[in-house]
């Protein structure tokens, strides 16, 4: 089974929800997270979520190495404002979940591609003519 490697840009409510969904699936691996908050705070917010309850698993933060260690797996954490500098290719991230609410145009989302990703999934409506797809509504119109 091929594993899909994802990176998450923005670890707020949506980013953490995507993370929880991803770690529950054996075919998805989170390899990188980018958020401006400190690693230990991200670990705390993931562990104690007011909507989804306590995380079932182990969570540790390695502040010195900027790693989030979840269920024994090390995940690179960065705090970069410019998506083009995220070096997603260094961690093997193919898909980026854009959950900051900031990079919602094709031009801004392409910064993740320049950083080594293959695809970008926006979690909010685009602010330009970038097409939007909703499962159960129009996902069959998506063309690679």
N, CA, C and O atoms as CSV, one atom per row, in Angstrom:
chain,resi,resn,atom,element,x,y,z
A,1,UNK,N,N,0.850,-1.184,0.000
A,1,UNK,CA,C,0.000,0.000,0.000
A,1,UNK,C,C,0.895,1.245,0.000
A,1,UNK,O,O,1.806,1.372,0.818
A,2,UNK,N,N,0.616,2.154,-0.929
A,2,UNK,CA,C,1.368,3.404,-1.018
A,2,UNK,C,C,0.904,4.356,0.079
A,2,UNK,O,O,-0.293,4.500,0.328
A,3,UNK,N,N,1.854,4.993,0.721
A,3,UNK,CA,C,1.542,5.957,1.768
A,3,UNK,C,C,1.579,7.362,1.194
A,3,UNK,O,O,2.537,7.739,0.519
A,4,UNK,N,N,0.543,8.132,1.460
A,4,UNK,CA,C,0.482,9.527,1.041
A,4,UNK,C,C,1.134,10.359,2.136
A,4,UNK,O,O,0.759,10.270,3.305
A,5,UNK,N,N,2.112,11.167,1.747
A,5,UNK,CA,C,2.811,12.015,2.717
A,5,UNK,C,C,2.286,13.436,2.601
A,5,UNK,O,O,2.303,14.038,1.527
A,6,UNK,N,N,1.817,13.966,3.737
A,6,UNK,CA,C,1.243,15.308,3.717
A,6,UNK,C,C,1.977,16.248,4.668
A,6,UNK,O,O,2.600,15.834,5.646
A,7,UNK,N,N,1.874,17.527,4.334
A,7,UNK,CA,C,2.327,18.598,5.195
A,7,UNK,C,C,1.131,19.466,5.517
A,7,UNK,O,O,0.219,19.594,4.701
A,8,UNK,N,N,1.121,20.057,6.685
A,8,UNK,CA,C,0.010,20.916,7.097
A,8,UNK,C,C,0.555,22.307,7.360
A,8,UNK,O,O,1.444,22.487,8.193
A,9,UNK,N,N,0.021,23.289,6.650
A,9,UNK,CA,C,0.411,24.681,6.857
A,9,UNK,C,C,-0.712,25.375,7.619
A,9,UNK,O,O,-1.761,25.687,7.054
A,10,UNK,N,N,-0.481,25.608,8.897
A,10,UNK,CA,C,-1.499,26.192,9.771
A,10,UNK,C,C,-2.049,25.106,10.680
A,10,UNK,O,O,-2.705,24.176,10.210
A,11,UNK,N,N,-1.789,25.215,11.970
A,11,UNK,CA,C,-2.182,24.166,12.907
A,11,UNK,C,C,-3.219,24.670,13.899
A,11,UNK,O,O,-3.152,24.390,15.095
A,12,UNK,N,N,-4.178,25.423,13.370
A,12,UNK,CA,C,-5.312,25.874,14.167
A,12,UNK,C,C,-6.364,24.781,14.197
A,12,UNK,O,O,-6.036,23.604,14.048
A,13,UNK,N,N,-7.605,25.144,14.385
A,13,UNK,CA,C,-8.698,24.173,14.498
A,13,UNK,C,C,-8.737,23.211,13.304
A,13,UNK,O,O,-8.810,21.997,13.491
A,14,UNK,N,N,-8.689,23.745,12.089
A,14,UNK,CA,C,-8.778,22.883,10.903
A,14,UNK,C,C,-7.516,22.048,10.728
A,14,UNK,O,O,-7.606,20.852,10.451
A,15,UNK,N,N,-6.360,22.647,10.881
A,15,UNK,CA,C,-5.108,21.908,10.741
A,15,UNK,C,C,-5.013,20.743,11.716
A,15,UNK,O,O,-4.566,19.655,11.350
A,16,UNK,N,N,-5.431,20.970,12.953
A,16,UNK,CA,C,-5.397,19.895,13.948
A,16,UNK,C,C,-6.425,18.809,13.637
A,16,UNK,O,O,-6.172,17.628,13.872
A,17,UNK,N,N,-7.576,19.205,13.112
A,17,UNK,CA,C,-8.587,18.215,12.737
A,17,UNK,C,C,-8.066,17.342,11.594
A,17,UNK,O,O,-8.228,16.121,11.620
A,18,UNK,N,N,-7.447,17.962,10.599
A,18,UNK,CA,C,-6.856,17.199,9.493
A,18,UNK,C,C,-5.790,16.251,10.034
A,18,UNK,O,O,-5.711,15.097,9.614
A,19,UNK,N,N,-4.974,16.735,10.962
A,19,UNK,CA,C,-3.936,15.901,11.567
A,19,UNK,C,C,-4.544,14.672,12.232
A,19,UNK,O,O,-4.100,13.549,11.997
A,20,UNK,N,N,-5.557,14.888,13.061
A,20,UNK,CA,C,-6.197,13.764,13.759
A,20,UNK,C,C,-6.770,12.754,12.767
A,20,UNK,O,O,-6.633,11.546,12.962
A,21,UNK,N,N,-7.406,13.241,11.715
A,21,UNK,CA,C,-7.962,12.342,10.698
A,21,UNK,C,C,-6.848,11.571,9.997
A,21,UNK,O,O,-6.984,10.376,9.737
A,22,UNK,N,N,-5.755,12.250,9.695
A,22,UNK,CA,C,-4.641,11.614,8.981
A,22,UNK,C,C,-3.972,10.531,9.815
A,22,UNK,O,O,-3.677,9.455,9.297
A,23,UNK,N,N,-3.725,10.792,11.099
A,23,UNK,CA,C,-3.022,9.793,11.916
A,23,UNK,C,C,-3.887,8.567,12.203
A,23,UNK,O,O,-3.375,7.540,12.647
A,24,UNK,N,N,-5.177,8.663,11.956
A,24,UNK,CA,C,-6.052,7.506,12.153
A,24,UNK,C,C,-6.051,6.578,10.938
A,24,UNK,O,O,-6.665,5.512,10.967
A,25,UNK,N,N,-5.360,6.987,9.872
A,25,UNK,CA,C,-5.333,6.185,8.640
A,25,UNK,C,C,-3.925,5.659,8.370
A,25,UNK,O,O,-2.958,6.417,8.431
A,26,UNK,N,N,-3.807,4.373,8.074
A,26,UNK,CA,C,-2.479,3.808,7.815
A,26,UNK,C,C,-1.883,4.232,6.475
A,26,UNK,O,O,-0.679,4.081,6.266
A,27,UNK,N,N,-2.698,4.757,5.568
A,27,UNK,CA,C,-2.211,5.139,4.238
A,27,UNK,C,C,-1.816,6.611,4.145
A,27,UNK,O,O,-1.462,7.082,3.064
A,28,UNK,N,N,-1.870,7.343,5.252
A,28,UNK,CA,C,-1.485,8.759,5.267
A,28,UNK,C,C,-0.468,8.989,6.383
A,28,UNK,O,O,-0.648,8.529,7.511
A,29,UNK,N,N,0.601,9.707,6.047
A,29,UNK,CA,C,1.621,10.058,7.027
A,29,UNK,C,C,1.831,11.562,7.010
A,29,UNK,O,O,2.091,12.142,5.956
A,30,UNK,N,N,1.721,12.192,8.160
A,30,UNK,CA,C,2.023,13.620,8.277
A,30,UNK,C,C,3.529,13.736,8.486
A,30,UNK,O,O,4.075,13.198,9.449
A,31,UNK,N,N,4.196,14.447,7.569
A,31,UNK,CA,C,5.658,14.560,7.642
A,31,UNK,C,C,6.128,15.958,8.026
A,31,UNK,O,O,7.299,16.146,8.357
A,32,UNK,N,N,5.233,16.937,7.987
A,32,UNK,CA,C,5.629,18.293,8.337
A,32,UNK,C,C,4.448,19.150,8.733
A,32,UNK,O,O,3.339,18.991,8.224
A,33,UNK,N,N,4.709,20.065,9.655
A,33,UNK,CA,C,3.707,21.033,10.103
A,33,UNK,C,C,4.391,22.391,10.126
A,33,UNK,O,O,5.521,22.522,10.597
A,34,UNK,N,N,3.699,23.397,9.615
A,34,UNK,CA,C,4.205,24.762,9.697
A,34,UNK,C,C,3.183,25.613,10.431
A,34,UNK,O,O,2.020,25.682,10.036
A,35,UNK,N,N,3.620,26.254,11.489
A,35,UNK,CA,C,2.769,27.156,12.257
A,35,UNK,C,C,3.687,28.084,13.036
A,35,UNK,O,O,4.796,27.700,13.405
A,36,UNK,N,N,3.233,29.291,13.284
A,36,UNK,CA,C,4.071,30.271,13.969
A,36,UNK,C,C,4.139,30.078,15.482
A,36,UNK,O,O,4.963,30.708,16.145
A,37,UNK,N,N,3.287,29.221,16.036
A,37,UNK,CA,C,3.314,28.954,17.479
A,37,UNK,C,C,4.469,28.017,17.831
A,37,UNK,O,O,4.898,27.225,16.991
A,38,UNK,N,N,4.975,28.097,19.058
A,38,UNK,CA,C,6.053,27.202,19.496
A,38,UNK,C,C,5.616,25.730,19.488
A,38,UNK,O,O,4.438,25.420,19.668
A,39,UNK,N,N,6.570,24.845,19.278
A,39,UNK,CA,C,6.303,23.407,19.184
A,39,UNK,C,C,5.599,22.871,20.429
A,39,UNK,O,O,4.669,22.074,20.314
A,40,UNK,N,N,6.025,23.294,21.606
A,40,UNK,CA,C,5.401,22.776,22.823
A,40,UNK,C,C,3.942,23.218,22.947
A,40,UNK,O,O,3.118,22.490,23.500
A,41,UNK,N,N,3.622,24.400,22.437
A,41,UNK,CA,C,2.233,24.858,22.453
A,41,UNK,C,C,1.394,24.061,21.454
A,41,UNK,O,O,0.247,23.720,21.741
A,42,UNK,N,N,1.963,23.762,20.281
A,42,UNK,CA,C,1.251,22.942,19.293
A,42,UNK,C,C,0.936,21.570,19.883
A,42,UNK,O,O,-0.157,21.040,19.685
A,43,UNK,N,N,1.896,21.000,20.607
A,43,UNK,CA,C,1.685,19.695,21.243
A,43,UNK,C,C,0.543,19.774,22.257
A,43,UNK,O,O,-0.312,18.890,22.305
A,44,UNK,N,N,0.535,20.821,23.053
A,44,UNK,CA,C,-0.517,20.999,24.055
A,44,UNK,C,C,-1.891,21.131,23.390
A,44,UNK,O,O,-2.856,20.497,23.818
A,45,UNK,N,N,-1.971,21.956,22.343
A,45,UNK,CA,C,-3.249,22.171,21.655
A,45,UNK,C,C,-3.750,20.893,20.977
A,45,UNK,O,O,-4.955,20.650,20.919
A,46,UNK,N,N,-2.835,20.089,20.473
A,46,UNK,CA,C,-3.223,18.821,19.857
A,46,UNK,C,C,-3.705,17.834,20.918
A,46,UNK,O,O,-4.675,17.105,20.705
A,47,UNK,N,N,-3.035,17.817,22.036
A,47,UNK,CA,C,-3.358,16.860,23.096
A,47,UNK,C,C,-4.700,17.158,23.754
A,47,UNK,O,O,-5.448,16.237,24.085
A,48,UNK,N,N,-5.010,18.440,23.946
A,48,UNK,CA,C,-6.234,18.829,24.645
A,48,UNK,C,C,-7.091,19.712,23.750
A,48,UNK,O,O,-6.968,20.936,23.781
A,49,UNK,N,N,-7.943,19.106,22.967
A,49,UNK,CA,C,-8.802,19.840,22.040
A,49,UNK,C,C,-10.207,19.945,22.627
A,49,UNK,O,O,-10.805,18.932,22.990
A,50,UNK,N,N,-10.734,21.155,22.720
A,50,UNK,CA,C,-12.043,21.354,23.340
A,50,UNK,C,C,-13.183,20.768,22.511
A,50,UNK,O,O,-14.234,20.441,23.064
A,51,UNK,N,N,-13.001,20.630,21.212
A,51,UNK,CA,C,-14.045,20.062,20.358
A,51,UNK,C,C,-13.954,18.538,20.267
A,51,UNK,O,O,-14.976,17.851,20.286
A,52,UNK,N,N,-12.748,18.019,20.168
A,52,UNK,CA,C,-12.563,16.591,19.891
A,52,UNK,C,C,-12.066,15.798,21.092
A,52,UNK,O,O,-11.893,14.583,21.004
A,53,UNK,N,N,-11.839,16.467,22.198
A,53,UNK,CA,C,-11.391,15.792,23.402
A,53,UNK,C,C,-9.899,15.516,23.401
A,53,UNK,O,O,-9.171,15.960,22.513
A,54,UNK,N,N,-9.460,14.787,24.393
A,54,UNK,CA,C,-8.037,14.470,24.530
A,54,UNK,C,C,-7.595,13.532,23.412
A,54,UNK,O,O,-8.336,12.633,23.013
A,55,UNK,N,N,-6.396,13.746,22.918
A,55,UNK,CA,C,-5.821,12.917,21.859
A,55,UNK,C,C,-5.511,11.534,22.416
A,55,UNK,O,O,-4.906,11.405,23.480
A,56,UNK,N,N,-5.928,10.508,21.692
A,56,UNK,CA,C,-5.663,9.139,22.128
A,56,UNK,C,C,-4.367,8.677,21.488
A,56,UNK,O,O,-4.355,8.202,20.352
A,57,UNK,N,N,-3.308,8.817,22.207
A,57,UNK,CA,C,-1.988,8.471,21.712
A,57,UNK,C,C,-0.965,9.274,22.482
A,57,UNK,O,O,-1.306,10.012,23.407
A,58,UNK,N,N,0.294,9.128,22.097
A,58,UNK,CA,C,1.346,9.866,22.791
A,58,UNK,C,C,1.770,11.078,21.976
A,58,UNK,O,O,1.888,11.014,20.753
A,59,UNK,N,N,1.996,12.170,22.671
A,59,UNK,CA,C,2.441,13.410,22.035
A,59,UNK,C,C,3.584,13.980,22.862
A,59,UNK,O,O,3.458,14.174,24.071
A,60,UNK,N,N,4.688,14.243,22.198
A,60,UNK,CA,C,5.833,14.883,22.848
A,60,UNK,C,C,6.342,15.980,21.931
A,60,UNK,O,O,6.196,15.905,20.711
A,61,UNK,N,N,6.935,16.990,22.523
A,61,UNK,CA,C,7.548,18.071,21.752
A,61,UNK,C,C,9.040,18.088,22.027
A,61,UNK,O,O,9.467,18.104,23.181
A,62,UNK,N,N,9.826,18.083,20.968
A,62,UNK,CA,C,11.272,18.263,21.088
A,62,UNK,C,C,11.553,19.684,20.614
A,62,UNK,O,O,11.720,19.932,19.420
A,63,UNK,N,N,11.602,20.605,21.559
A,63,UNK,CA,C,11.752,22.024,21.239
A,63,UNK,C,C,13.092,22.304,20.573
A,63,UNK,O,O,13.155,23.079,19.619
A,64,UNK,N,N,14.159,21.687,21.059
A,64,UNK,CA,C,15.498,21.929,20.504
A,64,UNK,C,C,15.610,21.505,19.041
A,64,UNK,O,O,16.247,22.190,18.241
A,65,UNK,N,N,14.994,20.379,18.693
A,65,UNK,CA,C,15.073,19.877,17.318
A,65,UNK,C,C,13.876,20.292,16.475
A,65,UNK,O,O,13.808,19.965,15.291
A,66,UNK,N,N,12.930,21.012,17.076
A,66,UNK,CA,C,11.711,21.454,16.414
A,66,UNK,C,C,10.949,20.269,15.806
A,66,UNK,O,O,10.653,20.232,14.611
A,67,UNK,N,N,10.649,19.312,16.675
A,67,UNK,CA,C,9.923,18.112,16.266
A,67,UNK,C,C,8.705,17.903,17.149
A,67,UNK,O,O,8.727,18.180,18.348
A,68,UNK,N,N,7.652,17.412,16.534
A,68,UNK,CA,C,6.491,16.921,17.256
A,68,UNK,C,C,6.572,15.401,17.123
A,68,UNK,O,O,6.664,14.882,16.011
A,69,UNK,N,N,6.541,14.696,18.231
A,69,UNK,CA,C,6.657,13.239,18.195
A,69,UNK,C,C,5.310,12.660,18.614
A,69,UNK,O,O,4.913,12.748,19.776
A,70,UNK,N,N,4.618,12.068,17.646
A,70,UNK,CA,C,3.271,11.563,17.875
A,70,UNK,C,C,3.267,10.054,17.649
A,70,UNK,O,O,3.595,9.570,16.566
A,71,UNK,N,N,2.891,9.332,18.687
A,71,UNK,CA,C,2.889,7.867,18.640
A,71,UNK,C,C,4.239,7.324,18.167
A,71,UNK,O,O,4.302,6.333,17.440
A,72,UNK,N,N,5.308,7.986,18.590
A,72,UNK,CA,C,6.663,7.561,18.254
A,72,UNK,C,C,7.196,8.053,16.924
A,72,UNK,O,O,8.369,7.841,16.616
A,73,UNK,N,N,6.354,8.711,16.120
A,73,UNK,CA,C,6.789,9.201,14.807
A,73,UNK,C,C,7.192,10.669,14.898
A,73,UNK,O,O,6.460,11.493,15.445
A,74,UNK,N,N,8.361,10.982,14.356
A,74,UNK,CA,C,8.872,12.352,14.385
A,74,UNK,C,C,8.323,13.142,13.201
A,74,UNK,O,O,8.337,12.680,12.060
A,75,UNK,N,N,7.838,14.346,13.504
A,75,UNK,CA,C,7.269,15.230,12.486
A,75,UNK,C,C,7.984,16.566,12.570
A,75,UNK,O,O,8.036,17.187,13.632
A,76,UNK,N,N,8.535,17.006,11.446
A,76,UNK,CA,C,9.239,18.293,11.415
A,76,UNK,C,C,8.244,19.429,11.620
A,76,UNK,O,O,7.168,19.437,11.022
A,77,UNK,N,N,8.606,20.378,12.459
A,77,UNK,CA,C,7.781,21.563,12.688
A,77,UNK,C,C,8.602,22.796,12.340
A,77,UNK,O,O,9.734,22.957,12.797
A,78,UNK,N,N,8.012,23.659,11.524
A,78,UNK,CA,C,8.656,24.913,11.151
A,78,UNK,C,C,7.750,26.068,11.542
A,78,UNK,O,O,6.562,25.885,11.809
A,79,UNK,N,N,8.330,27.259,11.570
A,79,UNK,CA,C,7.582,28.480,11.881
A,79,UNK,C,C,7.981,29.528,10.851
A,79,UNK,O,O,8.694,30.484,11.158
A,80,UNK,N,N,7.513,29.333,9.639
A,80,UNK,CA,C,7.924,30.172,8.514
A,80,UNK,C,C,6.715,30.903,7.934
A,80,UNK,O,O,5.676,30.290,7.687
A,81,UNK,N,N,6.849,32.203,7.719
A,81,UNK,CA,C,5.756,32.988,7.144
A,81,UNK,C,C,5.657,32.834,5.629
A,81,UNK,O,O,4.569,32.950,5.066
A,82,UNK,N,N,6.782,32.576,4.967
A,82,UNK,CA,C,6.821,32.470,3.510
A,82,UNK,C,C,6.753,31.003,3.095
A,82,UNK,O,O,7.696,30.244,3.320
A,83,UNK,N,N,5.645,30.610,2.493
A,83,UNK,CA,C,5.443,29.213,2.103
A,83,UNK,C,C,6.498,28.714,1.124
A,83,UNK,O,O,6.784,27.517,1.094
A,84,UNK,N,N,7.079,29.592,0.332
A,84,UNK,CA,C,8.100,29.188,-0.640
A,84,UNK,C,C,9.378,28.699,0.034
A,84,UNK,O,O,10.195,28.036,-0.605
A,85,UNK,N,N,9.560,29.015,1.308
A,85,UNK,CA,C,10.772,28.630,2.037
A,85,UNK,C,C,10.587,27.374,2.899
A,85,UNK,O,O,11.462,27.050,3.702
A,86,UNK,N,N,9.481,26.677,2.745
A,86,UNK,CA,C,9.177,25.562,3.641
A,86,UNK,C,C,9.902,24.254,3.326
A,86,UNK,O,O,9.905,23.353,4.164
A,87,UNK,N,N,10.500,24.121,2.180
A,87,UNK,CA,C,11.269,22.917,1.805
A,87,UNK,C,C,10.490,21.630,2.070
A,87,UNK,O,O,10.973,20.726,2.753
A,88,UNK,N,N,9.286,21.562,1.523
A,88,UNK,CA,C,8.462,20.364,1.688
A,88,UNK,C,C,9.143,19.135,1.091
A,88,UNK,O,O,8.951,18.018,1.571
A,89,UNK,N,N,9.938,19.346,0.046
A,89,UNK,CA,C,10.617,18.215,-0.594
A,89,UNK,C,C,11.608,17.528,0.351
A,89,UNK,O,O,11.857,16.331,0.206
A,90,UNK,N,N,12.167,18.247,1.295
A,90,UNK,CA,C,13.136,17.652,2.235
A,90,UNK,C,C,12.493,16.631,3.172
A,90,UNK,O,O,13.177,15.739,3.675
A,91,UNK,N,N,11.195,16.752,3.410
A,91,UNK,CA,C,10.498,15.772,4.248
A,91,UNK,C,C,9.615,14.842,3.417
A,91,UNK,O,O,8.956,13.955,3.960
A,92,UNK,N,N,9.603,15.048,2.107
A,92,UNK,CA,C,8.844,14.178,1.212
A,92,UNK,C,C,7.363,14.466,1.136
A,92,UNK,O,O,6.597,13.608,0.697
A,93,UNK,N,N,6.931,15.653,1.550
A,93,UNK,CA,C,5.502,15.990,1.515
A,93,UNK,C,C,5.036,16.184,0.078
A,93,UNK,O,O,5.561,17.028,-0.648
A,94,UNK,N,N,4.046,15.396,-0.323
A,94,UNK,CA,C,3.484,15.503,-1.666
A,94,UNK,C,C,2.273,16.438,-1.680
A,94,UNK,O,O,2.130,17.277,-2.570
A,95,UNK,N,N,1.423,16.282,-0.697
A,95,UNK,CA,C,0.199,17.071,-0.587
A,95,UNK,C,C,0.340,18.026,0.592
A,95,UNK,O,O,0.781,17.635,1.673
A,96,UNK,N,N,-0.038,19.277,0.370
A,96,UNK,CA,C,-0.015,20.265,1.445
A,96,UNK,C,C,-1.444,20.693,1.734
A,96,UNK,O,O,-2.194,21.063,0.830
A,97,UNK,N,N,-1.803,20.639,2.990
A,97,UNK,CA,C,-3.100,21.140,3.429
A,97,UNK,C,C,-2.870,22.582,3.861
A,97,UNK,O,O,-2.218,22.842,4.873
A,98,UNK,N,N,-3.407,23.508,3.092
A,98,UNK,CA,C,-3.254,24.940,3.360
A,98,UNK,C,C,-4.386,25.358,4.286
A,98,UNK,O,O,-5.511,25.583,3.842
A,99,UNK,N,N,-4.081,25.460,5.579
A,99,UNK,CA,C,-5.099,25.734,6.590
A,99,UNK,C,C,-4.854,27.037,7.344
A,99,UNK,O,O,-5.375,27.222,8.444
A,100,UNK,N,N,-4.063,27.947,6.760
A,100,UNK,CA,C,-3.818,29.224,7.437
A,100,UNK,C,C,-4.895,30.252,7.136
A,100,UNK,O,O,-5.112,31.180,7.914
A,101,UNK,N,N,-5.570,30.084,6.005
A,101,UNK,CA,C,-6.520,31.097,5.560
A,101,UNK,C,C,-5.836,32.255,4.860
A,101,UNK,O,O,-6.490,33.236,4.505
A,102,UNK,N,N,-4.524,32.159,4.654
A,102,UNK,CA,C,-3.762,33.255,4.047
A,102,UNK,C,C,-3.410,33.017,2.579
A,102,UNK,O,O,-3.411,33.960,1.787
A,103,UNK,N,N,-3.113,31.790,2.212
A,103,UNK,CA,C,-2.652,31.488,0.853
A,103,UNK,C,C,-3.796,30.951,0.005
A,103,UNK,O,O,-3.774,29.798,-0.426
A,104,UNK,N,N,-4.787,31.787,-0.228
A,104,UNK,CA,C,-6.015,31.340,-0.874
A,104,UNK,C,C,-6.176,31.808,-2.318
A,104,UNK,O,O,-7.292,31.882,-2.834
A,105,UNK,N,N,-5.064,32.120,-2.959
A,105,UNK,CA,C,-5.083,32.377,-4.398
A,105,UNK,C,C,-4.132,31.384,-5.041
A,105,UNK,O,O,-3.255,30.829,-4.379
A,106,UNK,N,N,-4.310,31.165,-6.328
A,106,UNK,CA,C,-3.435,30.227,-7.032
A,106,UNK,C,C,-1.977,30.659,-6.906
A,106,UNK,O,O,-1.096,29.833,-6.664
A,107,UNK,N,N,-1.731,31.939,-7.069
A,107,UNK,CA,C,-0.361,32.461,-6.987
A,107,UNK,C,C,0.268,32.181,-5.615
A,107,UNK,O,O,1.411,31.732,-5.534
A,108,UNK,N,N,-0.471,32.443,-4.554
A,108,UNK,CA,C,0.071,32.219,-3.204
A,108,UNK,C,C,0.213,30.733,-2.888
A,108,UNK,O,O,1.186,30.328,-2.253
A,109,UNK,N,N,-0.739,29.922,-3.321
A,109,UNK,CA,C,-0.673,28.482,-3.065
A,109,UNK,C,C,0.475,27.831,-3.828
A,109,UNK,O,O,1.036,26.834,-3.372
A,110,UNK,N,N,0.826,28.383,-4.978
A,110,UNK,CA,C,1.933,27.833,-5.768
A,110,UNK,C,C,3.274,27.944,-5.048
A,110,UNK,O,O,4.234,27.280,-5.439
A,111,UNK,N,N,3.359,28.758,-4.020
A,111,UNK,CA,C,4.588,28.839,-3.226
A,111,UNK,C,C,4.911,27.472,-2.613
A,111,UNK,O,O,6.082,27.124,-2.459
A,112,UNK,N,N,3.885,26.703,-2.266
A,112,UNK,CA,C,4.102,25.355,-1.729
A,112,UNK,C,C,4.697,24.435,-2.801
A,112,UNK,O,O,5.520,23.571,-2.500
A,113,UNK,N,N,4.277,24.629,-4.039
A,113,UNK,CA,C,4.817,23.844,-5.160
A,113,UNK,C,C,6.293,24.196,-5.349
A,113,UNK,O,O,7.128,23.316,-5.557
A,114,UNK,N,N,6.601,25.480,-5.275
A,114,UNK,CA,C,8.003,25.914,-5.377
A,114,UNK,C,C,8.840,25.336,-4.241
A,114,UNK,O,O,10.045,25.138,-4.396
A,115,UNK,N,N,8.213,25.066,-3.113
A,115,UNK,CA,C,8.915,24.501,-1.954
A,115,UNK,C,C,9.020,22.977,-2.022
A,115,UNK,O,O,9.524,22.346,-1.094
A,116,UNK,N,N,8.541,22.384,-3.128
A,116,UNK,CA,C,8.727,20.951,-3.334
A,116,UNK,C,C,7.498,20.075,-3.263
A,116,UNK,O,O,7.598,18.870,-3.494
A,117,UNK,N,N,6.340,20.634,-2.951
A,117,UNK,CA,C,5.114,19.833,-2.905
A,117,UNK,C,C,4.589,19.600,-4.322
A,117,UNK,O,O,4.978,20.292,-5.262
A,118,UNK,N,N,3.707,18.622,-4.459
A,118,UNK,CA,C,3.094,18.345,-5.763
A,118,UNK,C,C,1.688,18.930,-5.866
A,118,UNK,O,O,1.266,19.370,-6.935
A,119,UNK,N,N,0.970,18.929,-4.745
A,119,UNK,CA,C,-0.415,19.387,-4.739
A,119,UNK,C,C,-0.678,20.232,-3.492
A,119,UNK,O,O,-0.022,20.072,-2.463
A,120,UNK,N,N,-1.658,21.137,-3.613
A,120,UNK,CA,C,-2.076,21.958,-2.476
A,120,UNK,C,C,-3.591,21.850,-2.353
A,120,UNK,O,O,-4.317,22.009,-3.335
A,121,UNK,N,N,-4.055,21.581,-1.149
A,121,UNK,CA,C,-5.484,21.519,-0.869
A,121,UNK,C,C,-5.813,22.687,0.053
A,121,UNK,O,O,-5.311,22.763,1.174
A,122,UNK,N,N,-6.662,23.597,-0.427
A,122,UNK,CA,C,-7.075,24.747,0.385
A,122,UNK,C,C,-8.260,24.332,1.257
A,122,UNK,O,O,-9.155,23.624,0.796
A,123,UNK,N,N,-8.265,24.771,2.503
A,123,UNK,CA,C,-9.352,24.405,3.411
A,123,UNK,C,C,-10.400,25.502,3.545
A,123,UNK,O,O,-11.306,25.404,4.373
A,124,UNK,N,N,-10.278,26.533,2.740
A,124,UNK,CA,C,-11.238,27.640,2.753
A,124,UNK,C,C,-11.476,28.058,1.304
A,124,UNK,O,O,-10.667,27.742,0.431
A,125,UNK,N,N,-12.568,28.759,1.038
A,125,UNK,CA,C,-12.829,29.194,-0.337
A,125,UNK,C,C,-11.701,30.067,-0.877
A,125,UNK,O,O,-11.153,30.913,-0.170
A,126,UNK,N,N,-11.369,29.842,-2.145
A,126,UNK,CA,C,-10.305,30.627,-2.773
A,126,UNK,C,C,-10.756,32.070,-2.961
A,126,UNK,O,O,-11.949,32.368,-3.020
A,127,UNK,N,N,-9.772,32.952,-3.052
A,127,UNK,CA,C,-10.060,34.374,-3.236
A,127,UNK,C,C,-9.830,34.804,-4.682
A,127,UNK,O,O,-9.768,35.997,-4.976
A,128,UNK,N,N,-9.705,33.835,-5.578
A,128,UNK,CA,C,-9.585,34.121,-7.004
A,128,UNK,C,C,-10.402,33.065,-7.750
A,128,UNK,O,O,-11.363,32.527,-7.200
A,129,UNK,N,N,-10.034,32.770,-8.974
A,129,UNK,CA,C,-10.810,31.815,-9.766
A,129,UNK,C,C,-10.334,30.367,-9.610
A,129,UNK,O,O,-10.689,29.515,-10.425
A,130,UNK,N,N,-9.546,30.079,-8.588
A,130,UNK,CA,C,-9.126,28.702,-8.326
A,130,UNK,C,C,-10.379,27.865,-8.073
A,130,UNK,O,O,-11.194,28.216,-7.221
A,131,UNK,N,N,-10.539,26.761,-8.807
A,131,UNK,CA,C,-11.761,25.963,-8.636
A,131,UNK,C,C,-11.849,25.326,-7.250
A,131,UNK,O,O,-10.838,24.980,-6.640
A,132,UNK,N,N,-13.079,25.182,-6.772
A,132,UNK,CA,C,-13.332,24.547,-5.481
A,132,UNK,C,C,-14.070,23.237,-5.723
A,132,UNK,O,O,-14.944,23.155,-6.587
A,133,UNK,N,N,-13.710,22.216,-4.952
A,133,UNK,CA,C,-14.345,20.913,-5.078
A,133,UNK,C,C,-14.858,20.481,-3.718
A,133,UNK,O,O,-14.165,20.603,-2.708
A,134,UNK,N,N,-16.091,19.971,-3.707
A,134,UNK,CA,C,-16.727,19.529,-2.480
A,134,UNK,C,C,-17.174,18.082,-2.681
A,134,UNK,O,O,-17.923,17.777,-3.610
A,135,UNK,N,N,-16.706,17.194,-1.798
A,135,UNK,CA,C,-17.086,15.783,-1.898
A,135,UNK,C,C,-18.602,15.641,-1.815
A,135,UNK,O,O,-19.253,16.239,-0.958
A,136,UNK,N,N,-19.140,14.846,-2.713
A,136,UNK,CA,C,-20.579,14.641,-2.752
A,136,UNK,C,C,-21.315,15.688,-3.565
A,136,UNK,O,O,-22.521,15.572,-3.782
A,137,UNK,N,N,-20.594,16.717,-4.019
A,137,UNK,CA,C,-21.221,17.783,-4.804
A,137,UNK,C,C,-20.635,17.822,-6.211
A,137,UNK,O,O,-21.358,17.632,-7.189
A,138,UNK,N,N,-19.331,18.066,-6.321
A,138,UNK,CA,C,-18.741,18.229,-7.650
A,138,UNK,C,C,-17.349,17.618,-7.798
A,138,UNK,O,O,-16.609,17.984,-8.712
A,139,UNK,N,N,-16.985,16.697,-6.916
A,139,UNK,CA,C,-15.629,16.143,-6.972
A,139,UNK,C,C,-15.343,15.399,-8.273
A,139,UNK,O,O,-14.179,15.230,-8.637
A,140,UNK,N,N,-16.373,14.956,-8.975
A,140,UNK,CA,C,-16.170,14.231,-10.237
A,140,UNK,C,C,-15.731,15.152,-11.368
A,140,UNK,O,O,-15.293,14.680,-12.418
A,141,UNK,N,N,-15.845,16.452,-11.164
A,141,UNK,CA,C,-15.413,17.402,-12.200
A,141,UNK,C,C,-13.929,17.720,-12.109
A,141,UNK,O,O,-13.392,18.413,-12.973
A,142,UNK,N,N,-13.250,17.217,-11.060
A,142,UNK,CA,C,-11.813,17.464,-10.895
A,142,UNK,C,C,-11.031,16.735,-11.976
A,142,UNK,O,O,-11.260,15.555,-12.243
A,143,UNK,N,N,-10.098,17.464,-12.596
A,143,UNK,CA,C,-9.225,16.877,-13.616
A,143,UNK,C,C,-7.790,17.144,-13.232
A,143,UNK,O,O,-7.434,18.267,-12.875
A,144,UNK,N,N,-6.954,16.106,-13.305
A,144,UNK,CA,C,-5.526,16.269,-12.980
A,144,UNK,C,C,-4.827,17.027,-14.078
A,144,UNK,O,O,-3.622,17.266,-13.993
